[in-house]
Amino acid sequence: MSISAQQVAELRAQTGAGMMDAKAALEETGGDVEKAAEILRKKGIAKAAKKADRETHEGRVYAYIHSNGKLGALVEVLCETDFVARNQAFIDLCSDLAMQVSASDPLYLSRADVPAEIVEKEKEIARAEMAAQMKPADVIEKIIEGKLSKWYSEVVLLEQPFIKDEDKTVEELLKERIATLGENMQIRRFSRFHIA
């Protein structure tokens, strides 16, 4: 099947992939743009995983201040080179992350940052809720794990649904940008400010 330049351009606009990657994905799917986008997304996540060990010494501190001047956030995002730190796509990522922090008020960056005693307290609360229900212990544990996962998606930045596309998490957004820009990137820290 012949792949048109218009199909390649459409896929590139949708995914940010390179021309040859877009063409290869379209050929693999017989011209189906949606399936090709999914293939590129999977490959991007794999590429991002390969880059995760590379050191990040450059980056940007980005500030977002809401229009009322009473809500704002600072986010520190690292990358490998100053070239990427000046790239508009990287700056847009920093902006999106700062808005995410402002809007969603995460408490922790990743699950690893959540203190064990707080996790245990959340489990105890869930167990107390389930105590009156007459369900087998293994079912109760699965429900507790589900409640804990939902809680993580509220308080952990990387696990929150991205405010501009709730079908993906902040971590998935970050991995997509790593694949697109070709460098390891990481959120180092963030802070949210709010005048009530």
C-alpha positions as CSV (number, residue, x, y, z in Angstrom):
1,M,0.0,0.0,0.0
2,S,1.2,3.5,-0.9
3,I,1.4,5.9,2.0
4,S,0.7,9.5,1.1
5,A,2.7,12.5,2.4
6,Q,-0.5,13.9,3.8
7,Q,-1.0,10.7,6.0
8,V,2.6,11.0,7.2
9,A,2.1,14.7,8.0
10,E,-1.1,14.0,9.8
11,L,0.5,11.3,12.0
12,R,3.6,13.5,12.7
13,A,1.3,16.4,13.8
14,Q,-0.6,14.1,16.1
15,T,2.4,12.3,17.6
16,G,5.5,14.5,17.1
17,A,7.3,11.5,15.6
18,G,10.0,11.8,13.0
19,M,9.1,11.4,9.3
20,M,10.7,8.0,8.8
21,D,9.2,6.6,12.1
22,A,5.7,7.9,11.0
23,K,6.0,6.4,7.6
24,A,7.2,3.0,8.9
25,A,4.3,2.9,11.4
26,L,1.8,3.7,8.7
27,E,3.2,1.0,6.4
28,E,3.0,-1.4,9.3
29,T,-0.7,-0.6,9.9
30,G,-1.7,-0.4,6.3
31,G,-2.3,3.4,6.5
32,D,-4.5,3.3,9.7
33,V,-3.4,6.6,11.4
34,E,-4.9,5.7,14.8
35,K,-3.2,2.3,15.0
36,A,0.1,3.9,13.7
37,A,-0.2,6.5,16.5
38,E,-0.6,3.7,19.1
39,I,2.5,1.9,17.7
40,L,4.5,5.1,17.9
41,R,3.3,5.7,21.4
42,K,4.4,2.2,22.5
43,K,7.8,2.6,20.8
44,G,8.2,6.0,22.5
45,I,7.6,4.6,25.9
46,A,10.2,1.9,25.2
47,K,12.7,4.6,24.0
48,A,12.0,6.6,27.1
49,A,12.8,3.6,29.3
50,K,16.2,3.2,27.6
51,K,17.1,6.8,28.3
52,A,16.0,6.8,32.0
53,D,19.5,6.1,33.3
54,R,21.2,9.0,31.4
55,E,22.2,12.0,33.6
56,T,20.3,15.2,33.6
57,H,22.3,18.3,34.4
58,E,20.4,21.0,32.5
59,G,16.8,22.1,32.6
60,R,14.5,24.9,33.7
61,V,12.7,26.2,36.7
62,Y,9.3,27.3,35.4
63,A,6.7,29.4,37.2
64,Y,3.0,29.5,36.6
65,I,0.9,32.2,38.2
66,H,-2.9,32.1,37.9
67,S,-4.7,35.1,36.5
68,N,-6.1,36.1,39.9
69,G,-2.5,36.2,41.3
70,K,-3.5,34.0,44.3
71,L,-2.4,30.6,43.0
72,G,0.9,29.6,41.5
73,A,3.5,26.9,41.2
74,L,7.2,26.4,40.6
75,V,8.4,23.2,38.9
76,E,12.0,22.2,38.3
77,V,12.4,20.0,35.2
78,L,15.7,18.5,34.2
79,C,17.1,17.4,30.8
80,E,20.4,16.4,29.4
81,T,21.5,19.4,27.3
82,D,20.9,23.2,27.3
83,F,19.8,22.8,23.7
84,V,16.7,20.9,24.8
85,A,16.2,23.2,27.8
86,R,15.8,26.1,25.3
87,N,13.5,24.0,23.0
88,Q,9.9,25.2,22.8
89,A,8.5,21.7,23.3
90,F,10.5,21.4,26.5
91,I,9.3,24.8,27.7
92,D,5.7,23.8,26.9
93,L,6.2,20.7,28.9
94,C,7.4,22.8,31.9
95,S,4.4,25.1,31.5
96,D,2.0,22.1,31.4
97,L,3.6,20.6,34.5
98,A,3.4,23.9,36.4
99,M,-0.3,24.2,35.5
100,Q,-0.8,20.6,36.6
101,V,0.7,21.3,40.0
102,S,-1.4,24.5,40.4
103,A,-4.7,22.7,39.4
104,S,-4.2,19.3,41.0
105,D,-2.3,20.1,44.2
106,P,-0.2,16.9,44.4
107,L,1.6,16.2,47.7
108,Y,4.4,13.9,46.4
109,L,6.3,13.5,43.1
110,S,6.2,9.6,43.0
111,R,5.0,6.7,45.1
112,A,8.5,6.2,46.4
113,D,8.3,9.7,48.0
114,V,5.2,8.8,50.1
115,P,6.2,8.0,53.7
116,A,5.4,4.4,54.7
117,E,3.4,5.4,57.7
118,I,1.0,7.5,55.6
119,V,0.5,4.6,53.2
120,E,-0.3,2.4,56.2
121,K,-2.7,5.0,57.6
122,E,-4.6,5.0,54.2
123,K,-4.7,1.2,54.3
124,E,-6.1,1.3,57.8
125,I,-8.8,3.8,56.8
126,A,-9.8,1.5,53.9
127,R,-9.8,-1.5,56.1
128,A,-12.1,0.3,58.6
129,E,-14.5,1.1,55.7
130,M,-14.6,-2.5,54.7
131,A,-14.9,-4.0,58.2
132,A,-18.7,-4.2,58.2
133,Q,-18.8,-5.9,54.8
134,M,-19.0,-9.7,54.8
135,K,-16.6,-10.4,52.0
136,P,-13.7,-12.8,51.8
137,A,-10.3,-11.5,53.0
138,D,-8.7,-11.7,49.5
139,V,-11.6,-9.6,48.0
140,I,-11.2,-7.0,50.7
141,E,-7.5,-6.8,50.1
142,K,-8.1,-6.2,46.4
143,I,-10.6,-3.5,47.2
144,I,-8.1,-1.9,49.5
145,E,-5.4,-2.0,46.8
146,G,-7.9,-0.4,44.4
147,K,-8.7,2.4,46.9
148,L,-5.0,2.9,47.5
149,S,-4.3,3.2,43.8
150,K,-7.1,5.8,43.5
151,W,-5.6,7.7,46.4
152,Y,-2.1,7.6,44.7
153,S,-3.7,9.1,41.6
154,E,-4.9,12.0,43.6
155,V,-1.7,12.8,45.7
156,V,1.2,11.6,43.5
157,L,2.0,14.0,40.6
158,L,3.3,11.3,38.2
159,E,0.2,9.2,38.7
160,Q,-2.3,12.1,38.3
161,P,-4.4,12.3,35.1
162,F,-2.9,15.0,33.0
163,I,-5.3,18.0,33.1
164,K,-5.2,18.6,29.3
165,D,-5.8,14.9,28.4
166,E,-7.2,12.8,31.3
167,D,-6.6,9.6,29.2
168,K,-2.9,9.8,30.2
169,T,-1.0,10.3,33.4
170,V,1.6,12.9,34.0
171,E,4.2,10.1,33.8
172,E,3.0,9.0,30.4
173,L,3.1,12.6,29.2
174,L,6.7,12.9,30.4
175,K,7.7,9.6,28.6
176,E,6.1,10.9,25.4
177,R,8.2,14.1,25.6
178,I,11.3,12.0,26.3
179,A,10.6,10.0,23.1
180,T,9.9,13.1,21.1
181,L,12.8,15.2,22.2
182,G,15.3,12.2,22.4
183,E,16.7,13.1,25.9
184,N,16.1,11.9,29.4
185,M,14.0,14.3,31.4
186,Q,12.8,14.2,34.9
187,I,10.8,16.3,37.3
188,R,13.1,17.1,40.2
189,R,10.7,19.0,42.5
190,F,7.8,21.3,42.7
191,S,6.0,23.6,45.0
192,R,2.5,25.1,45.0
193,F,1.5,28.4,46.5
194,H,-2.1,29.4,47.3
195,I,-3.6,32.4,49.1
196,A,-6.9,31.3,50.4
